[in-house]
Amino acid sequence: MEKLLAIASLGQRAYGRWLFQRLLSGIIVVAGLTIVTSVMLSAILVGGLWATYFSLLYYGIGQLMAMVITGALALMAMAALVFLTLSGLHHLRRMPRTLLKQLPLTSRAMDALDAFTNGLMAG
């Protein structure tokens, strides 16, 4: 009986490590895709602002007024992106973690992630 319990415990540990490694590799993939997507989105936003500025100049709006309009558009785009980022962080903090809290390896990782997000949101 004890041997069966030891084998079951060993299997649970191996599954927990496999699940943690799979979770960690998924997080790394998401982080990489986020970086690539943010670079591409930045290029599109810069190109759009450049096109807006030169189209305003083309249609006869003065240089100073075109810069003000383009700057206002840039500030609104940044505010919208900050709002989306903060709402995403709040959504992640409210996500249920009942399955992840059961495994000891992932609960330590989730505690570290919670401490990081708490510090990020506080500062």
TORPA-251686 format. One line per field, with one value per residue: x, y, z of N, C-alpha, C in turn; residue in one letter; residue number from 1. Coordinates in steps of 0.05 Angstrom, whole numbers, plus 5000, padded with zeros to 4 digits. Each point is the difference from the previous one (the first is absolute). Example, Ala and Ser with C-alpha at 12.3 -4.5 7.8 and 13.67 -1.06 7.14 Angstrom:
# TORPA-251686
n_u = [5264:4993]
n_v = [4886:5021]
n_w = [5156:4986]
ca_u = [4982:5016]
ca_v = [5024:5024]
ca_w = [5000:5001]
c_u = [5018:4985]
c_v = [5024:5022]
c_w = [5000:5014]
code = [A:S]
pos = [1:2]
# end
This chain:
# TORPA-251686
n_u = [5016:5022:5007:4975:5000:5023:4991:4977:5014:5017:4979:4989:5024:5003:4974:5005:5023:4988:4980:5018:5014:4977:4992:5024:5000:4975:5008:5022:4984:4982:5021:5010:4976:4998:5025:4997:4977:5012:5021:4984:4987:5024:5009:4978:5002:5026:4997:4981:5016:5020:4984:4990:5024:5010:4980:5003:5026:4994:4981:5022:5002:5004:5026:4996:4978:5014:5020:4983:4988:5023:5009:4977:5002:5026:4993:4980:5018:5019:4981:4991:5025:5004:4976:5005:5025:4991:4981:5019:5015:4979:4996:5026:4999:4978:5018:4982:5012:4977:5002:5009:4982:4989:5015:5019:5009:4976:4994:5025:4998:4976:5011:5021:4984:4985:5023:5008:4977:5001:5026:4993:4978:5016:5020]
n_v = [4976:4999:4978:4993:5008:4987:4980:5001:5003:4981:4986:5007:4995:4977:4994:5006:4987:4980:5002:5002:4980:4987:5006:4994:4979:4996:5006:4985:4982:5003:4999:4980:4988:5006:4993:4978:4995:5005:4987:4980:5000:5002:4983:4986:5004:4996:4980:4992:5005:4987:4981:4999:5003:4983:4984:5007:4997:4978:4997:5012:4982:5020:5004:5022:5007:4993:5013:5020:4999:4997:5020:5013:4993:5007:5022:5003:4995:5015:5019:4995:5000:5022:5010:4992:5010:5022:5002:4995:5018:5017:4994:5002:5022:5003:4989:4980:4994:4988:4995:5024:5007:4979:5008:4988:4990:4996:4990:4990:4990:4992:4991:4991:4988:4991:4994:4990:4989:4992:4994:4987:4990:4995:4994]
n_w = [5000:5016:4986:5001:5026:5003:4985:5013:5023:4991:4992:5023:5012:4985:5004:5026:4999:4987:5017:5019:4989:4997:5024:5008:4985:5009:5024:4995:4989:5019:5016:4986:4998:5026:5003:4985:5013:5022:4990:4991:5023:5012:4982:5004:5026:4998:4984:5017:5021:4987:4992:5025:5009:4982:5007:5026:4997:4987:5019:5005:5018:5016:4999:5014:4986:4978:5011:5006:4976:4988:5015:4995:4974:5001:5013:4983:4981:5012:5004:4975:4992:5015:4992:4975:5004:5013:4982:4983:5013:5002:4974:4996:5015:4985:4983:4999:5023:5001:4974:4995:5018:4988:4979:5015:4978:4990:5025:5001:4975:5007:5023:4986:4982:5020:5012:4976:4995:5025:4998:4977:5011:5021:4984]
ca_u = [4984:5017:5013:4980:4999:5025:4999:4980:5012:5020:4985:4989:5021:5009:4980:5001:5023:4994:4980:5014:5017:4982:4990:5022:5006:4978:5004:5022:4990:4982:5016:5014:4980:4993:5021:4999:4975:5003:5018:4985:4979:5014:5006:4975:4991:5018:4993:4974:5003:5016:4981:4981:5014:5005:4974:4991:5015:4992:4974:5002:5001:5026:5018:4996:4975:5003:5015:4982:4980:5014:5007:4976:4993:5019:4994:4975:5007:5014:4981:4984:5017:5005:4975:4998:5020:4991:4977:5010:5013:4979:4987:5018:5001:4975:4996:5001:5025:4997:5016:5028:5007:5002:5026:5019:5018:4986:4990:5022:5003:4977:5005:5020:4986:4982:5016:5009:4978:4993:5019:4997:4976:5003:5019]
ca_v = [5024:5023:5003:5013:5028:5013:5002:5020:5025:5005:5008:5027:5020:5002:5014:5028:5013:5002:5021:5025:5006:5007:5027:5019:5003:5015:5028:5010:5004:5023:5024:5005:5010:5027:5019:5003:5014:5028:5013:5004:5020:5026:5008:5008:5025:5021:5004:5014:5028:5014:5004:5021:5026:5010:5005:5026:5020:5000:5013:5028:5007:5010:4980:4999:4987:4972:4988:4999:4979:4975:4994:4992:4972:4983:4998:4984:4972:4991:4996:4976:4976:4997:4990:4971:4985:4998:4982:4972:4992:4995:4975:4978:4997:4989:4974:4979:4985:4977:4978:5006:5002:4973:4989:5016:5015:5022:5019:5018:5018:5018:5020:5019:5017:5018:5021:5017:5017:5019:5021:5015:5016:5020:5019]
ca_w = [5000:5001:4974:4982:5007:4992:4971:4994:5007:4980:4975:5004:4999:4972:4985:5008:4987:4972:4997:5005:4976:4978:5006:4997:4971:4989:5008:4984:4973:5001:5004:4975:4981:5009:4991:4971:4993:5008:4981:4975:5005:5002:4973:4987:5012:4991:4972:4998:5008:4979:4977:5009:5001:4973:4986:5010:4986:4972:4997:5006:5028:5007:5012:5029:5005:4993:5022:5023:4995:5000:5028:5015:4992:5013:5029:5003:4994:5023:5023:4995:5004:5029:5011:4993:5015:5028:5002:4997:5025:5020:4993:5007:5029:5010:4989:5021:4999:5018:4991:5003:5028:5011:4996:5015:4983:4987:5019:5006:4977:5000:5022:4990:4980:5015:5013:4978:4991:5021:4999:4975:5002:5021:4992]
c_u = [5017:5014:4981:4997:5025:5000:4980:5011:5021:4987:4988:5021:5010:4979:4999:5023:4995:4980:5012:5018:4984:4989:5022:5007:4977:5003:5022:4991:4982:5016:5015:4981:4991:5021:4999:4976:5003:5018:4985:4978:5012:5007:4975:4991:5018:4994:4973:5001:5015:4981:4980:5012:5003:4974:4988:5015:4992:4974:5000:4999:5028:5017:4997:4974:5000:5016:4983:4980:5013:5009:4976:4992:5019:4994:4975:5006:5015:4982:4983:5017:5006:4975:4997:5019:4991:4976:5008:5014:4980:4985:5017:5000:4974:4995:5001:5025:4997:5017:5030:5008:5004:5028:5021:5019:4987:4989:5022:5004:4977:5003:5020:4987:4981:5016:5010:4977:4990:5020:4998:4976:5003:5019:4994]
c_v = [5025:5005:5013:5029:5015:5004:5022:5028:5009:5009:5027:5021:5004:5015:5030:5015:5003:5022:5028:5008:5008:5028:5021:5004:5016:5030:5013:5005:5025:5026:5008:5011:5028:5020:5005:5016:5030:5016:5006:5021:5028:5010:5010:5027:5023:5007:5015:5029:5017:5006:5022:5027:5011:5004:5026:5023:5002:5014:5029:5008:5008:4980:4998:4985:4970:4984:4996:4977:4972:4992:4992:4972:4980:4996:4983:4970:4988:4995:4975:4975:4996:4989:4970:4983:4997:4982:4971:4990:4994:4974:4976:4996:4987:4972:4979:4983:4975:4976:5005:5002:4972:4989:5017:5017:5025:5020:5020:5020:5020:5021:5021:5019:5019:5023:5020:5018:5020:5023:5018:5019:5022:5022:5013]
c_w = [5000:4974:4980:5005:4991:4969:4992:5006:4980:4974:5002:4998:4971:4984:5007:4987:4970:4995:5004:4977:4976:5004:4996:4970:4986:5007:4983:4971:4999:5003:4974:4979:5007:4991:4970:4991:5008:4981:4974:5004:5002:4972:4985:5012:4991:4971:4996:5009:4980:4977:5007:4999:4971:4984:5010:4986:4971:4996:5011:5029:5007:5015:5030:5007:4994:5022:5025:4997:5001:5029:5017:4993:5013:5030:5004:4995:5024:5024:4996:5005:5029:5014:4994:5016:5029:5003:4996:5025:5022:4994:5008:5031:5011:4990:5022:4997:5017:4991:5005:5029:5012:4997:5014:4983:4988:5020:5009:4977:4999:5022:4991:4980:5013:5013:4979:4991:5021:5001:4976:5002:5021:4991:4974]
code = [M:E:K:L:L:A:I:A:S:L:G:Q:R:A:Y:G:R:W:L:F:Q:R:L:L:S:G:I:I:V:V:A:G:L:T:I:V:T:S:V:M:L:S:A:I:L:V:G:G:L:W:A:T:Y:F:S:L:L:Y:Y:G:I:G:Q:L:M:A:M:V:I:T:G:A:L:A:L:M:A:M:A:A:L:V:F:L:T:L:S:G:L:H:H:L:R:R:M:P:R:T:L:L:K:Q:L:P:L:T:S:R:A:M:D:A:L:D:A:F:T:N:G:L:M:A:G]
pos = [1:2:3:4:5:6:7:8:9:10:11:12:13:14:15:16:17:18:19:20:21:22:23:24:25:26:27:28:29:30:31:32:33:34:35:36:37:38:39:40:41:42:43:44:45:46:47:48:49:50:51:52:53:54:55:56:57:58:59:60:61:62:63:64:65:66:67:68:69:70:71:72:73:74:75:76:77:78:79:80:81:82:83:84:85:86:87:88:89:90:91:92:93:94:95:96:97:98:99:100:101:102:103:104:105:106:107:108:109:110:111:112:113:114:115:116:117:118:119:120:121:122:123]
# end
